[in-house]
Amino acid sequence: MTEGDIKALVLKVLDEIAPEADTANIEPDVTFHDQFDIDSMDFVNLVTALDKALRIDIPEEDFYQLATLNGCIAYLTPRLRASA
């Protein structure tokens, strides 16, 4: 899975969890909370959906690394390559 694939998946899941979010104009280094005012439960739902879609285990202590789009890409890319 490429970085572009990961980005597309994160945006798709984000659109499902926060349909009012304007993901077309996302700032990749700004937290999802700050951009879209998602609450902690929405964020947990985002991480859980990524966990399930990618079939990898994302430990709770790593959740903070997924707070931005670039953070998701940086965290998920090597994990997916390692599991391939």
Secondary structure, 3 states (H helix, E strand, C coil): CCHHHHHHHHHHHHHHHCCCCCHHHCCCCCCHHHHHCCCHHHHHHHHHHHHHHHCCCCCHHHHHHHCCHHHHHHHHHHHHHHHC
